[in-house]
Amino acid sequence: QVQLVESGGGLVQPGGSLRLSCGASRRTFSTYDMGWFRQAPGKEREFVAAVRSLGNRYYADSVKGRFTISRDNAKNTVYLQMNSLKPEDTAVYYCAAGQTGTSYYSSDWAYDTWGQGTQVTVSS
């Protein structure tokens, strides 16, 4: 089973940018669909973005046009570039791995491995 470690979170002002990274432990990383989810205090975990093993990318409407997900299979790493950050983007961000299929990339139950999470705070 793959193990995931996120990094790159922090405090940023509204309108700023951050790049999150998620490193995976297994050489079979390229066969996994990868997702980013987030959970704000008092709210349920929600889908942010996904990139499937074949490279198809998907985004939540709330981040479309501002966030970009990418993967580097040679480095066993998935990234989330976050631009034009808003206070409502404040949350713990989690990276996840699984074989989700075409229809379930936005469902957290479709992923079987999760990282520990990294805090992103957008505040002036």
Long-range contacts (C-beta under 8 A, 24 or more apart in sequence): 1-26, 1-112, 1-113, 2-26, 2-28, 2-29, 2-32, 2-97, 2-113, 3-113, 4-95, 4-96, 4-97, 4-113, 4-114, 4-115, 5-115, 5-116, 6-93, 6-94, 6-95, 6-115, 6-116, 6-117, 6-118, 7-118, 8-118, 9-93, 9-118, 9-119, 9-120, 10-119, 10-120, 10-121, 11-121, 11-122, 11-123, 12-85, 12-120, 12-121, 12-122, 13-122, 13-123, 13-124, 14-85, 14-86, 14-87, 14-122, 14-123, 14-124, 15-84, 15-85, 16-85, 16-122, 17-81, 17-82, 17-83, 17-84, 17-85, 18-82, 18-85, 18-120, 19-79, 19-80, 19-81, 19-82, 20-79, 20-80, 20-82, 20-93, 20-95, 20-118, 20-120, 21-77, 21-78, 21-79, 22-77, 22-78, 22-79, 22-80, 22-95, 22-115, 23-75, 23-76, 23-77, 24-76, 24-77, 24-78, 24-97, 25-76, 26-76, 27-76, 29-73, 29-76, 29-97, 30-73, 31-99, 32-97, 32-98, 32-99, 33-97, 33-98, 33-99, 33-100, 33-105, 33-111, 34-69, 34-71, 34-78, 34-95, 34-96, 34-97, 35-95, 35-96, 35-97, 35-98, 35-100, 35-105, 35-106, 35-108, 35-111, 36-69, 36-78, 36-80, 36-93, 36-94, 36-95, 36-96, 37-93, 37-94, 37-96, 37-108, 38-89, 38-91, 38-92, 38-93, 38-94, 38-120, 39-91, 39-92, 39-94, 39-117, 40-88, 40-90, 40-91, 40-92, 43-91, 45-94, 45-108, 47-105, 47-106, 47-107, 47-108, 48-80, 48-93, 49-80, 50-100, 50-105, 50-106, 51-78, 52-100, 52-102, 52-105, 53-99, 58-105, 58-106, 60-106, 62-88, 63-89, 82-120, 85-120, 85-122, 86-122, 87-122, 87-123, 88-122, 89-120, 89-122, 90-120, 90-121, 90-122, 90-123, 91-119, 91-120, 92-117, 92-118, 92-119, 92-120, 93-117, 93-118, 93-119, 93-120
